Amino acid sequence: MTAEPLRVLIADDHAVVRAGLRALLDGEPDLDVIAEAGSGEEAVRLTARLMPDVVLMDLRFGGSGSGMDGVEAIRRLTVEAPKVAAVMLTSYAGRADIVRALEAGARGYVPKAGPPEELFRAVRTAATGSVGLAPEVVGELVGQVVGPAHELSRREIEVVRLMAEGRSNRAIAEALFLSEATVKTHLVRIYRKLKVSNRPAAVSEAVRRGLLELT
C-alpha cells in the first residue's frame, strides 16, 4: 500500500517565491502542497485549520519589521498545532537566527539558495520528528569544543552534527566507522549530559549551550 504524500503548507510573503517552491515540492511524488500563506499570521491560521504535516516558513515577512515573523509564527504553532513540523527557509543563516528558530521549535533550517535536494530532505526529516539542517547551516554551528566533563566530547559533537543533518543511527555509524551499538551508547551519554530525551531536543540544547559554534 502506497503511503499518503506529506501535506505541506508554504508561508512566504513573495508570491514568486511561493510559486517556485510549490513547483519544486509538487514535483516530488511524496510531497503535496495543500496551501500557501503570505504572512506569519495567515500561516498560523491556515495551519490550525488544515493541519498539514509540515509548514515551510520564511524567517522574515516583509521589510517593515511589522507583523509576526517566522520565528514567532513557529513558536505559536508549537502551542496551537504541536503535531505540525515547521522548517525554516530563509536567505539568512547567521548563528543567532538559527538558534532562535530551533529554540522556537523549528525542525529544520534551510537556506533559500541551497539545492532543492536539501529542501526535500529537510521536509521529509522534519515530518519524522527529527531535525533536518542543511550541511552549510551545520557548518555555521560546528566548531571547537573544549569544556568540562559534563560537556560533549568531540566524538559526541560529531554525532550531534550528523543528527542535525537527519541521519539515522545506521547512517551515523557508517559515517563515523562505528557500530550501531556504539552510536546508541553515544546517544545515551549525549541525552544525559544535555538533560534531554530525544534528538530534536539534543540538537537544540547543544546549539543553545554553544556546544555547536561558528567556526
trRosetta pair geometry for C-beta under 8 A, 3 or more apart (Angstrom, degrees):
i j d omega theta_ij theta_ji phi_ij phi_ji
3 30 7.2 26 86 -133 107 105
5 29 7.0 -131 -96 149 112 49
5 30 5.2 175 -125 -168 73 35
5 31 5.8 -153 -174 -58 108 4
5 32 4.0 96 109 -18 135 109
6 30 6.1 43 4 147 91 81
6 31 5.4 -22 60 -110 96 61
6 32 6.8 169 77 26 43 76
6 53 4.5 -103 -162 67 83 149
6 54 6.1 25 162 6 120 113
6 123 6.6 149 106 149 150 106
6 124 6.9 -160 -16 -102 158 62
6 127 5.1 -74 -127 -96 136 160
7 32 5.6 -32 -104 77 55 100
7 34 4.8 9 -165 -19 98 133
7 50 7.6 -142 149 149 133 107
7 52 4.4 -137 117 -143 95 76
7 53 4.9 120 49 1 72 91
7 54 7.5 161 85 28 50 68
8 25 5.7 -98 66 -180 154 151
8 31 5.8 10 -11 -169 132 95
8 32 6.6 157 18 77 84 42
8 33 5.1 -47 77 -99 98 58
8 34 6.8 147 59 9 42 80
8 52 5.9 96 -123 179 12 136
8 53 6.9 -43 -70 58 55 88
8 54 5.0 -19 -111 73 79 96
8 55 7.5 149 -162 -99 61 25
8 56 6.1 26 -176 -14 110 107
8 123 6.4 -15 -101 -153 130 134
9 33 7.5 113 -102 -155 25 69
9 34 6.3 -47 -77 62 72 88
9 35 4.9 -9 -122 67 92 92
9 36 7.3 174 -167 -89 68 26
9 37 6.6 33 166 -7 108 107
9 43 6.9 138 132 -145 125 80
9 46 6.0 160 -149 115 143 120
9 47 6.0 -147 48 -85 163 81
9 50 6.6 128 -74 80 128 136
9 52 4.3 -171 -19 0 98 156
9 54 7.4 -169 28 97 68 50
9 55 4.8 -21 67 -113 103 74
9 56 7.0 -171 88 24 49 71
10 18 5.2 137 121 -139 132 85
10 21 5.1 144 -129 101 142 135
10 22 6.2 -102 -4 -65 155 81
10 25 7.5 -166 -63 11 119 151
10 33 6.0 -6 -16 -141 110 118
10 35 7.6 -164 32 99 67 49
10 36 4.9 -18 69 -115 97 77
10 37 7.2 -176 95 27 50 68
10 56 5.0 -16 -113 63 62 111
11 36 7.5 158 -84 -167 39 53
11 37 4.2 -12 -111 67 83 108
11 38 7.7 -135 -154 -48 62 9
11 39 7.7 -60 -165 77 99 17
11 40 7.0 79 171 -99 135 43
11 42 7.4 167 -129 85 101 89
11 43 3.7 18 -108 -95 143 129
11 55 6.1 17 -4 -180 118 101
11 56 6.7 175 26 85 71 57
11 57 4.9 1 62 -116 120 61
11 58 5.9 -126 111 11 76 83
11 70 7.2 147 105 -113 121 94
11 73 7.0 -150 140 135 162 161
12 17 4.7 -95 132 98 149 124
12 18 5.1 -173 60 -65 108 84
12 21 7.1 124 6 2 142 146
12 36 7.9 -53 39 -163 77 97
12 37 7.9 110 17 79 38 65
12 38 7.4 -30 90 -124 39 46
12 56 7.9 -27 -35 113 102 94
12 58 4.2 110 -109 -43 72 128
12 61 7.8 -174 -153 -105 35 82
12 89 7.5 -51 -75 82 118 117
13 38 5.2 75 -123 -176 56 72
13 39 6.2 53 -92 -81 98 57
13 58 6.6 -108 1 61 77 160
13 61 4.5 115 -37 -152 128 81
13 62 5.4 -78 131 -47 174 69
14 17 4.0 70 83 8 109 111
14 18 6.8 176 91 -11 57 82
15 18 5.6 -54 -148 37 35 112
15 19 6.3 37 153 -22 67 105
15 38 7.5 -14 -71 -104 75 113
16 19 5.7 -52 -148 34 31 113
16 20 6.5 31 153 -18 63 105
17 20 5.8 -56 -150 37 31 111
17 21 6.3 29 154 -16 66 107
17 58 7.7 69 117 -84 149 127
17 112 7.6 -44 -143 -141 121 135
18 21 5.8 -57 -146 39 30 109
18 22 6.1 33 155 -22 66 107
18 36 4.8 71 -169 -147 137 134
18 38 7.7 -64 -43 -89 148 72
19 22 5.7 -53 -146 35 29 113
19 23 6.5 31 155 -20 63 105
20 23 5.8 -54 -150 34 31 111
20 24 6.5 29 153 -17 64 106
21 24 5.7 -56 -150 37 33 111
21 25 6.0 22 159 -11 69 111
21 33 7.6 124 120 -95 87 143
21 56 6.5 -171 179 107 144 152
21 89 7.6 97 -108 124 138 170
21 119 7.9 -138 -136 -176 90 151
22 25 6.1 -61 -140 44 27 103
22 26 5.7 19 166 -12 66 116
22 33 4.8 -104 -130 48 82 171
22 36 7.0 -48 -66 -73 124 121
23 26 6.3 -58 -134 43 21 104
23 27 6.5 31 157 -31 57 109
24 27 5.9 -64 -163 25 26 116
24 28 7.7 17 148 -16 59 100
24 116 5.2 -147 -156 -133 127 123
24 119 6.8 29 133 88 141 147
24 120 8.0 -129 152 -60 103 95
25 28 6.0 -57 -165 26 41 107
25 31 4.6 -105 -176 130 84 132
25 32 7.8 -171 141 -70 103 4
25 33 5.2 100 91 -49 129 106
25 56 7.8 -137 -68 -20 147 154
25 119 7.8 -97 -76 132 87 121
25 120 7.7 165 -111 -96 66 80
25 123 7.4 99 -122 -48 111 173
26 31 7.0 -115 -83 101 28 91
26 32 7.0 57 -111 -127 72 44
26 33 5.5 -65 -60 13 95 106
28 31 4.2 41 79 25 114 111
28 120 5.8 149 -81 -124 157 123
30 124 7.4 45 106 -100 129 112
31 120 7.0 -116 -34 -131 147 88
31 123 6.5 44 -111 118 129 148
31 124 8.0 -89 -72 -67 107 86
33 36 7.3 25 171 -60 118 84
34 50 6.1 170 116 175 130 140
34 52 5.7 -176 43 -98 125 109
35 46 5.2 -160 128 178 149 136
35 50 5.7 180 -3 -16 143 172
35 52 7.2 -134 33 -55 102 128
37 40 8.0 94 134 -96 128 12
37 42 4.0 174 -156 108 102 102
37 43 4.0 168 91 -74 159 65
37 45 7.8 149 -120 52 130 86
37 46 5.2 -152 -72 19 118 140
38 42 5.9 35 46 43 63 153
38 61 7.8 109 152 -149 54 121
39 42 4.6 93 55 9 84 102
39 43 6.8 -140 95 -9 44 87
39 61 5.4 97 -133 -175 59 158
39 62 8.0 4 -111 -18 89 112
39 67 5.9 -84 -160 -179 116 144
39 68 7.0 93 161 52 91 91
40 43 5.5 -53 -148 32 32 116
40 44 6.6 32 155 -19 65 102
40 57 7.8 55 -113 -156 79 110
40 61 5.5 -137 -25 -7 90 144
40 67 6.2 147 33 150 107 99
40 68 3.3 -127 91 98 135 100
40 69 6.0 65 -55 94 150 3
40 70 6.2 -146 -96 -81 109 38
40 72 6.3 51 174 77 153 94
40 73 3.7 -137 -157 -62 98 123
41 44 6.0 -55 -154 33 31 109
41 45 6.5 28 151 -16 65 107
41 67 6.6 -98 -17 -160 109 100
41 68 5.3 129 -51 22 73 126
41 73 7.6 -115 -52 -101 29 105
42 45 5.6 -55 -147 38 35 112
42 46 6.0 28 159 -15 70 109
43 46 6.2 -58 -141 41 25 105
43 47 6.0 27 159 -21 62 112
43 55 6.3 98 -175 -164 110 133
43 57 6.4 89 -171 -113 160 96
43 73 5.2 36 78 -170 127 142
43 77 7.9 -55 130 -62 99 124
44 47 5.9 -57 -144 36 25 111
44 48 6.4 25 158 -19 62 108
44 68 7.4 -14 -15 102 128 163
44 73 5.5 -137 -53 -148 98 85
44 76 5.0 -15 -116 106 133 137
44 77 6.3 -137 -115 -67 78 82
44 80 6.7 67 -167 58 97 150
45 48 6.1 -61 -154 35 26 109
45 49 6.5 13 155 -10 63 112
46 49 5.8 -64 -148 42 32 106
46 50 5.6 -4 168 8 73 118
47 50 6.5 -68 -124 52 23 87
47 51 7.0 76 177 -86 57 32
47 52 6.4 -75 -125 23 74 93
47 55 5.6 -23 -97 -75 128 135
47 77 5.8 -21 112 -118 158 113
47 80 7.6 103 98 100 108 112
47 81 5.1 -129 140 17 107 164
47 84 5.7 149 -172 130 115 176
48 51 7.6 10 -166 -62 17 71
48 80 5.4 -44 -92 149 111 123
48 81 5.7 -139 -91 -53 58 117
51 81 6.4 -167 -112 -144 73 121
51 83 7.3 18 -158 78 105 112
51 84 6.4 -140 -151 -69 58 113
52 55 6.1 121 70 -67 124 69
52 84 6.2 71 70 -135 66 115
53 84 7.0 170 -176 -132 15 68
53 85 6.7 -4 154 30 63 98
53 127 5.0 23 155 -124 118 109
54 84 7.2 159 -99 -173 20 76
54 85 4.9 -28 -107 76 75 95
54 86 7.3 148 -163 -96 63 25
54 87 6.1 13 -175 -3 113 108
54 107 8.0 -103 -127 63 96 128
54 123 5.1 124 125 -155 169 83
54 126 5.5 98 -119 94 117 122
54 127 5.4 -69 -52 -71 114 91
55 74 7.8 -174 84 -100 127 79
55 77 6.6 -113 25 -127 152 166
55 84 5.9 48 -16 156 104 118
55 85 7.4 -174 23 93 70 45
55 86 4.7 -20 65 -110 101 77
55 87 7.2 179 86 26 51 66
56 87 5.4 -20 -112 68 62 102
56 89 5.4 18 179 -9 93 130
56 119 7.9 33 -130 -165 133 103
56 123 6.8 -31 -76 -94 107 109
57 70 4.4 138 149 -153 107 108
57 73 6.0 -173 -147 87 136 126
57 74 5.9 -170 60 -62 170 101
57 86 5.3 5 -4 -169 129 106
57 87 6.8 159 22 76 79 44
57 88 5.6 -41 76 -104 94 53
57 89 6.7 150 69 22 37 79
57 106 7.6 -121 52 -111 126 106
58 61 6.0 109 90 -74 122 71
58 70 5.2 -148 94 -70 47 130
58 88 8.0 58 -165 -157 10 65
58 89 6.2 -46 -91 75 50 83
58 90 6.4 112 -160 -90 55 76
59 69 6.7 0 159 174 53 104
59 70 4.4 -104 -128 37 23 138
59 71 6.9 26 -151 -35 72 85
59 88 5.7 55 -76 -169 86 108
59 89 7.6 -141 -25 79 80 37
59 90 3.6 29 -11 -99 121 137
59 91 7.7 -121 34 32 123 62
59 92 5.7 -95 69 43 163 113
59 97 6.3 16 -151 -170 144 127
59 101 7.2 -66 -112 -78 99 123
60 63 7.8 60 142 -92 119 48
60 69 5.5 -25 -113 -140 55 108
60 70 6.6 -75 -45 0 29 103
60 90 7.2 81 7 -134 80 114
60 92 7.4 62 -6 0 116 133
61 67 5.9 -71 87 100 122 129
61 68 7.2 34 31 82 135 57
61 69 6.2 -167 17 -119 85 50
61 70 6.9 136 -29 -46 88 78
62 65 7.8 -108 103 -11 98 25
62 66 7.0 -34 93 54 142 77
62 67 6.6 77 33 40 133 132
64 67 7.8 74 73 11 104 98
68 72 4.8 -125 -161 89 87 123
68 73 5.3 108 139 -62 119 86
68 76 7.6 -14 -162 -10 146 140
69 72 5.3 91 55 15 70 101
69 73 7.0 -128 103 -7 35 93
70 73 5.4 -55 -145 36 34 114
70 74 6.3 34 157 -19 67 103
70 88 6.1 113 139 -127 136 93
70 90 7.3 -147 40 -73 160 117
70 101 7.5 -3 113 -109 107 101
71 74 5.8 -54 -151 35 31 109
71 75 6.4 34 150 -21 64 104
71 88 7.8 17 -79 -104 68 131
71 97 7.8 -132 -61 -155 129 72
71 100 4.9 -23 -127 141 150 110
71 101 5.7 -107 -104 -90 93 60
71 104 4.8 179 -169 -37 77 160
71 106 7.9 -63 -118 -39 67 118
72 75 5.4 -50 -148 34 36 116
72 76 6.5 38 152 -20 65 102
72 104 7.5 -106 -78 -133 22 141
73 76 5.7 -53 -153 34 32 112
73 77 6.4 33 150 -21 65 106
73 86 8.0 167 110 -138 90 150
74 77 5.4 -53 -146 35 35 114
74 78 6.6 42 154 -27 65 98
74 86 4.5 -173 -123 104 102 163
74 88 7.2 -46 -53 -70 150 96
74 101 6.8 55 45 -150 162 69
74 104 4.5 86 93 127 111 122
74 105 5.4 -171 153 65 100 93
74 106 5.4 -15 -165 -67 160 79
75 78 6.0 -47 -154 24 31 112
75 79 7.4 20 151 -8 58 104
75 104 4.3 -82 -65 -153 83 99
75 105 6.5 140 -99 14 44 112
76 79 6.1 -68 -164 40 37 105
76 80 5.8 1 157 7 76 118
77 80 6.0 -68 -125 55 32 91
77 81 5.0 -40 -162 54 76 98
77 82 7.8 149 144 -78 62 35
77 84 5.9 -82 177 78 116 117
77 86 5.8 111 80 -50 149 133
77 105 7.1 -157 79 90 89 137
78 81 7.9 -38 -69 66 12 57
78 82 5.8 46 -171 -108 47 73
78 86 7.9 -82 -58 7 81 127
78 104 7.0 -174 -13 159 135 63
78 105 3.7 -174 -74 -58 135 173
79 82 7.0 20 -113 -62 8 91
81 84 4.2 10 135 12 114 122
85 107 4.3 -37 -164 23 103 151
85 108 7.7 58 158 -1 109 102
85 126 3.9 157 149 155 136 98
85 127 5.6 -146 34 -84 145 39
85 129 7.2 -133 -82 -88 127 38
86 105 6.6 67 39 108 120 90
86 106 5.3 -83 97 -118 97 62
86 107 6.1 127 58 15 49 87
86 108 7.7 -152 113 37 46 80
86 126 7.3 -126 63 -172 20 143
87 106 6.7 93 -123 -167 25 94
87 107 6.1 -58 -76 72 69 80
87 108 3.6 -11 -125 66 93 116
87 109 7.3 -157 -167 -63 68 28
87 110 6.3 14 167 6 112 110
87 122 5.0 114 -144 139 139 112
87 123 5.9 -89 -9 -87 158 60
87 126 5.0 -121 -63 -35 102 160
87 132 7.1 -21 -115 67 116 106
88 101 4.5 -44 -31 -149 157 145
88 106 4.8 -16 -22 -138 106 149
88 108 6.6 -169 28 96 64 61
88 109 4.6 -1 63 -113 109 70
88 110 7.1 163 88 25 58 62
89 110 5.2 -17 -107 71 73 94
89 111 7.9 77 -158 180 59 6
89 112 5.9 86 166 -78 89 77
89 119 7.1 35 -110 -123 121 104
90 93 7.3 163 90 -61 100 62
90 97 7.1 -118 100 152 161 142
90 109 7.6 -31 26 -162 107 81
90 110 7.9 131 24 78 62 49
90 111 6.7 -56 78 -119 59 48
90 112 6.3 -97 123 -27 12 96
91 111 6.9 59 -132 -156 27 81
91 112 5.2 -31 -75 25 65 121
91 113 7.1 69 -128 -22 70 98
92 97 5.1 60 123 25 119 173
93 97 7.2 -122 -132 69 12 123
93 98 6.8 35 -165 -56 55 110
93 109 7.6 126 -124 149 79 112
93 111 5.2 -32 -59 -78 125 112
93 136 6.6 -12 -170 122 163 103
93 137 5.6 -124 -151 -101 112 78
93 140 5.8 -173 148 -43 100 158
94 97 4.9 86 63 11 85 103
94 98 7.0 -153 94 -8 42 89
94 140 7.5 -161 -144 -175 20 144
95 98 5.6 -58 -147 37 33 113
95 99 6.2 32 157 -19 69 106
95 140 5.8 -162 -73 150 78 108
95 141 6.5 133 -119 -94 94 69
95 213 7.4 16 -128 -153 149 50
95 214 5.3 -89 -49 -53 139 103
96 99 5.9 -55 -149 36 29 110
96 100 6.4 31 153 -20 64 106
97 100 5.6 -52 -146 35 33 113
97 101 6.3 33 156 -20 65 106
98 101 5.9 -58 -151 36 29 110
98 102 6.4 22 156 -14 65 108
98 109 5.5 89 -129 172 84 171
98 133 7.9 51 -152 -132 119 127
98 137 6.1 153 -112 -167 133 105
98 140 6.6 151 -21 94 155 131
98 141 6.6 -120 115 -69 155 114
98 207 6.8 -119 122 -158 102 144
99 102 6.0 -59 -145 40 30 106
99 103 6.0 25 159 -16 66 111
99 207 5.3 -170 -107 146 80 115
99 208 6.5 125 -154 -90 105 56
100 103 6.0 -61 -145 41 25 108
100 104 6.3 26 156 -22 63 110
101 104 5.8 -58 -150 34 28 111
101 106 4.1 -8 161 7 91 148
101 109 5.5 115 96 -92 149 117
102 105 7.9 120 -180 -14 29 8
102 106 5.6 -75 -86 56 38 96
102 109 7.2 -57 -57 -37 88 130
102 131 7.5 30 -127 -136 104 138
102 203 6.8 -118 -151 117 135 95
102 204 4.4 -177 156 -115 108 85
102 207 5.5 66 68 58 158 152
102 208 7.7 -137 98 -49 118 87
103 204 6.2 138 -82 -167 49 112
103 207 8.0 -128 -48 91 85 116
103 208 6.3 100 -83 -85 108 112
106 109 6.1 70 131 -63 140 87
107 125 7.4 -171 148 110 103 83
107 126 3.6 118 107 -134 124 94
107 129 7.4 -109 -132 -154 138 22
107 130 7.1 102 -169 94 105 34
107 131 5.5 -137 -163 -107 57 57
107 132 6.7 36 140 21 79 80
107 200 6.3 -50 -118 -116 79 130
108 122 3.8 120 -168 -174 145 105
108 123 7.2 -100 32 -65 168 35
108 125 6.5 120 -83 76 121 107
108 126 4.6 -80 -19 -62 118 119
108 131 6.5 168 -75 -165 55 57
108 132 4.2 -7 -106 68 109 85
108 133 6.4 -173 -147 -75 58 45
109 122 7.6 -143 39 -141 24 140
109 133 5.2 4 49 -121 91 84
109 134 6.9 -102 98 13 65 87
109 137 5.1 155 99 -153 107 162
110 114 5.7 -106 -178 42 88 144
110 118 5.6 158 -139 129 115 103
110 119 5.4 131 153 -97 160 64
110 122 4.7 -123 -51 -10 128 165
110 132 7.8 -2 -57 117 106 96
110 133 7.7 -173 -69 -151 62 41
110 134 4.8 107 -121 -38 67 118
110 137 7.3 -95 -96 -26 33 138
111 114 4.6 114 70 -28 87 102
111 134 6.0 -95 13 53 83 160
111 136 6.3 -33 4 77 133 130
111 137 6.9 180 -27 -57 93 98
114 118 4.5 -60 147 60 130 143
114 119 6.7 152 89 -43 109 84
114 134 5.2 -90 -110 -137 163 152
114 136 6.8 -157 -95 25 113 127
115 118 5.3 102 66 0 76 99
115 119 7.7 -141 105 -1 47 87
116 119 5.4 -55 -157 35 45 115
116 120 6.3 43 150 -19 75 103
117 120 5.7 -52 -147 37 34 111
117 121 6.2 34 155 -20 66 107
118 121 5.7 -53 -144 38 31 111
118 122 6.3 33 156 -22 64 106
118 134 4.6 45 -178 -115 135 101
118 135 7.4 -106 -114 8 126 82
119 122 5.9 -56 -148 34 28 110
119 123 6.5 26 155 -17 63 106
120 123 5.9 -57 -152 35 31 110
120 124 6.3 23 156 -13 66 110
121 124 5.9 -60 -146 41 30 107
121 125 5.9 29 157 -20 67 111
121 132 5.9 -172 128 -166 79 136
121 166 6.3 175 160 56 100 154
122 125 5.8 -56 -141 39 27 110
122 126 6.1 30 159 -21 63 108
122 132 3.9 176 -127 111 56 123
122 133 7.4 68 -111 -85 108 15
122 134 6.7 -39 -62 -56 126 77
122 166 7.4 -156 -104 -40 45 144
123 126 6.0 -56 -147 35 25 110
123 127 6.5 28 154 -23 61 107
123 132 7.7 -76 1 65 22 153
124 127 5.8 -55 -153 30 31 114
124 128 7.1 28 151 -19 62 103
124 132 7.5 92 66 -63 63 162
124 166 8.0 90 88 -176 84 153
125 128 5.9 -60 -161 31 36 109
125 130 5.1 -74 177 80 88 104
125 131 7.1 -6 137 112 118 16
125 132 3.2 120 70 -60 139 125
125 166 3.5 -67 -123 -124 146 138
126 129 7.9 74 179 -53 36 12
126 130 7.2 -109 -92 71 27 58
126 131 7.4 32 -96 -123 70 32
126 132 5.5 -92 -43 20 76 112
129 198 7.8 -62 149 172 111 138
129 199 7.9 105 122 54 83 110
129 200 6.9 -105 161 -25 66 126
130 163 7.4 -131 -164 -176 110 77
130 166 5.4 117 113 -128 128 72
130 199 5.3 -14 -129 95 83 141
130 200 6.5 -174 -151 -58 32 87
131 163 7.0 51 56 140 103 82
131 164 5.7 -38 106 -132 116 53
131 166 6.9 -138 92 -75 44 72
131 199 6.4 -151 11 131 93 96
131 200 4.7 133 -44 -112 102 73
131 203 4.6 -107 49 44 159 158
131 204 7.5 -179 -79 -41 152 82
132 164 7.9 116 -135 165 17 47
132 165 7.0 26 -144 -176 58 29
132 166 4.0 14 -102 -56 85 127
133 137 4.5 -120 179 88 102 124
133 138 5.1 124 107 -56 122 86
133 141 7.8 -12 156 10 162 138
133 164 4.5 -17 26 160 123 96
133 165 6.2 -71 61 -84 76 46
133 166 7.7 173 22 -25 53 87
133 203 7.6 -179 -18 -174 125 143
134 137 4.6 93 60 3 81 106
134 138 7.2 -150 93 -4 42 84
135 138 5.6 -53 -147 37 36 111
135 139 6.2 41 152 -24 66 104
135 165 6.5 30 -82 -111 70 118
136 139 5.3 -47 -148 33 35 119
136 140 6.9 44 150 -25 61 97
137 140 5.6 -48 -159 25 36 114
137 141 6.9 22 149 -11 63 108
138 141 5.7 -68 -155 41 37 107
138 142 5.9 26 158 -21 76 111
138 161 5.5 101 -174 -158 125 86
138 164 5.2 142 -102 101 111 129
138 165 6.0 -31 -46 -63 153 91
138 212 7.7 -73 -155 -167 65 133
139 142 6.2 -52 -126 34 30 103
139 215 6.9 -41 173 -9 72 129
140 214 6.0 -27 -179 -108 64 73
140 215 7.6 -112 -135 5 25 88
141 161 7.9 175 87 -111 106 87
141 164 7.5 -116 65 176 146 173
141 207 6.0 -50 -147 -111 134 96
141 212 3.7 19 154 147 105 110
141 213 6.5 47 -174 -8 49 6
141 214 7.2 -31 -106 -67 24 44
142 157 7.0 122 -140 163 94 111
142 161 5.3 28 -87 -102 131 127
142 212 5.5 -40 -83 -150 49 86
142 213 7.4 9 170 51 9 47
142 215 6.6 12 88 -61 66 99
143 212 7.2 115 18 -172 77 39
143 213 3.8 -61 35 77 130 89
143 214 5.9 26 -53 83 138 27
143 215 4.8 -174 -98 -89 88 49
144 213 7.4 -42 49 60 56 122
145 151 6.7 -171 172 151 105 124
145 152 6.3 -33 165 78 153 88
145 153 7.9 128 102 176 127 15
145 154 6.4 169 58 -90 111 61
145 157 5.1 177 2 -65 154 149
145 211 5.7 37 -123 -161 123 72
145 213 7.7 155 -78 12 74 107
147 150 7.7 -74 132 68 112 64
147 151 3.1 58 89 -2 129 164
147 152 7.8 49 51 37 125 51
147 211 7.5 -66 -1 -107 149 89
148 151 5.7 111 59 -3 55 101
150 193 5.6 159 -176 -148 62 90
151 193 7.0 96 -151 177 9 131
151 209 7.8 -176 -123 142 89 137
151 211 6.3 175 -161 -108 97 114
152 156 3.9 -133 -167 97 98 123
152 157 5.2 129 118 -59 124 74
152 160 6.7 -12 -161 -15 168 136
152 190 6.4 28 -112 -118 113 83
152 193 6.1 147 -75 102 69 152
152 194 7.6 7 -58 -53 108 101
152 206 6.8 3 -12 -122 147 111
152 211 5.4 76 26 -168 116 141
153 156 4.6 96 49 8 75 103
153 157 7.0 -130 97 -6 40 85
154 157 5.6 -51 -151 32 33 114
154 158 6.7 37 149 -21 63 100
155 158 5.5 -49 -154 30 36 114
155 159 6.7 38 147 -19 64 101
155 176 7.5 96 -154 -161 89 140
155 186 6.7 -111 129 -119 102 131
156 159 5.4 -48 -151 34 38 114
156 160 6.4 39 150 -18 67 102
156 186 5.7 -175 -104 -166 74 101
156 189 6.5 -101 -102 99 131 113
156 190 5.2 167 -162 -83 112 98
156 193 7.6 38 170 36 162 150
157 160 5.6 -52 -147 37 35 111
157 161 6.3 40 151 -24 66 103
157 206 7.7 149 -121 -163 70 136
157 211 6.6 -147 -105 158 101 100
157 212 7.1 156 -151 -84 98 76
158 161 5.6 -50 -148 33 32 115
158 162 6.5 26 155 -13 64 105
158 176 6.1 117 129 -98 132 125
159 162 6.0 -59 -150 40 31 106
159 163 6.3 36 149 -22 65 105
159 172 6.0 55 -134 -168 74 136
159 176 7.3 -27 -78 -39 74 158
159 183 6.7 159 -125 -146 120 79
159 186 4.8 173 -59 134 166 139
159 187 7.0 -139 162 -70 141 67
159 190 6.5 -130 93 -53 129 146
160 163 5.4 -51 -146 35 34 116
160 164 6.4 39 152 -25 65 102
160 190 6.4 169 -67 -144 99 142
160 202 6.3 -135 -120 140 98 106
160 203 6.2 154 -170 -100 91 65
160 206 5.0 95 -171 -57 153 174
160 211 7.5 35 71 113 167 121
160 212 6.8 -132 117 -62 128 118
161 164 5.7 -52 -154 30 31 114
161 165 6.9 25 148 -15 61 104
161 212 7.1 148 -83 -115 80 119
162 165 5.5 -53 -152 36 39 111
162 167 4.3 -39 166 35 93 140
162 171 7.2 -171 175 112 120 95
162 172 4.6 133 113 -110 145 91
162 175 5.9 168 -112 66 143 153
162 176 7.4 -105 -25 -35 156 111
163 166 7.7 59 177 -64 35 15
163 167 6.5 -87 -84 51 30 84
163 172 7.1 8 -59 -82 68 136
163 199 5.2 -151 -171 -155 122 105
163 202 6.6 -7 115 88 160 123
163 203 5.9 -149 108 -67 109 106
164 203 4.8 134 -89 -130 87 128
164 212 7.6 83 -47 -111 157 164
167 171 4.0 -132 -164 95 96 122
167 172 4.9 126 119 -58 126 78
167 175 6.8 -40 -151 -5 161 141
168 171 4.7 95 49 8 75 101
168 172 7.0 -135 95 -5 38 86
169 172 5.7 -55 -147 36 30 111
169 173 6.3 33 153 -22 64 106
169 180 5.2 72 139 -148 111 94
169 183 4.9 149 -160 107 85 138
169 184 6.4 22 -144 -64 138 79
169 187 7.6 -56 -105 -34 106 142
170 173 5.6 -54 -150 35 31 114
170 174 6.4 28 153 -17 65 105
170 180 5.9 -19 -91 -93 60 117
171 174 5.7 -53 -147 37 33 110
171 175 6.2 32 155 -20 65 108
172 175 5.8 -57 -146 37 30 110
172 176 6.1 0 164 6 66 114
172 178 7.5 -26 126 54 79 117
172 183 5.0 121 96 -134 118 138
173 176 6.5 -74 -141 52 22 91
173 177 7.9 -5 168 177 55 1
173 178 4.8 -108 -140 78 69 78
173 179 6.0 -24 -149 159 127 12
173 180 4.8 -64 -54 -76 156 57
173 182 7.1 120 -118 59 97 94
173 183 4.8 -94 -69 -31 88 134
174 177 7.5 23 -170 -74 27 40
176 183 7.5 135 52 -87 130 100
178 182 4.3 -115 178 79 113 131
178 183 5.6 132 102 -52 128 84
178 186 8.0 21 151 -15 167 133
179 182 4.7 100 57 2 80 100
179 183 7.2 -141 97 -4 46 84
180 183 5.4 -50 -151 35 39 115
180 184 6.4 42 150 -21 68 102
181 184 5.7 -52 -151 34 33 112
181 185 6.6 37 149 -21 64 102
182 185 5.5 -50 -152 32 36 115
182 186 6.6 39 149 -19 65 101
183 186 5.6 -52 -153 34 35 113
183 187 6.5 37 149 -22 65 103
184 187 5.5 -50 -150 32 35 115
184 188 6.7 40 151 -22 64 99
185 188 5.8 -49 -153 30 34 112
185 189 6.7 29 152 -13 64 106
186 189 5.8 -60 -153 40 33 109
186 190 6.1 35 152 -22 69 107
187 190 5.5 -52 -143 36 32 113
187 191 6.2 33 158 -19 65 105
187 202 7.9 -77 -150 -78 76 169
188 191 6.0 -56 -150 36 27 110
188 192 6.4 25 154 -18 62 109
189 192 5.7 -57 -147 37 31 111
189 193 6.1 26 158 -16 67 109
190 193 6.0 -59 -144 39 27 106
190 194 6.0 4 165 2 65 115
190 202 5.6 48 139 -149 115 133
191 194 6.3 -70 -139 51 23 95
191 195 7.8 97 165 -80 54 5
191 196 5.4 -108 -143 74 70 71
191 197 6.2 69 -160 -106 122 29
191 198 7.8 67 -114 -27 117 18
191 202 6.2 -69 -89 -85 65 118
192 195 7.4 19 -177 -73 28 46
194 201 7.6 155 124 128 124 87
194 202 5.5 117 68 -130 157 70
194 205 4.4 119 -176 105 118 139
194 206 6.3 -53 -105 -61 140 74
194 209 7.5 -132 -125 -8 91 143
195 205 7.4 -165 60 -156 74 160
196 201 3.7 -180 -160 119 128 116
196 202 5.0 -168 77 -71 144 63
196 205 5.3 -157 -46 -2 133 148
197 201 6.5 35 44 51 57 149
198 201 5.1 86 61 17 78 106
198 202 6.9 -138 100 -13 37 93
199 202 5.5 -56 -145 32 30 113
199 203 6.5 27 161 -16 66 103
200 203 6.0 -56 -151 36 32 108
200 204 6.2 27 156 -14 67 111
201 204 5.7 -58 -144 42 32 111
201 205 5.9 28 159 -18 68 111
202 205 6.0 -57 -141 40 25 107
202 206 6.2 28 158 -21 62 108
203 206 5.9 -56 -147 35 27 111
203 207 6.5 25 155 -16 62 106
203 212 8.0 1 -161 -6 66 152
204 207 5.9 -59 -154 37 30 109
204 208 6.2 30 152 -22 66 109
205 208 5.4 -51 -142 36 35 114
205 209 6.2 27 160 -14 67 107
206 209 6.1 -59 -146 41 27 105
206 211 4.4 -82 -164 66 77 119
206 212 5.1 63 133 -13 103 104
207 210 7.8 39 176 -67 32 25
207 211 7.5 -80 -63 50 20 77
207 212 5.1 -39 -92 54 63 114
210 213 5.5 30 -173 -76 73 107
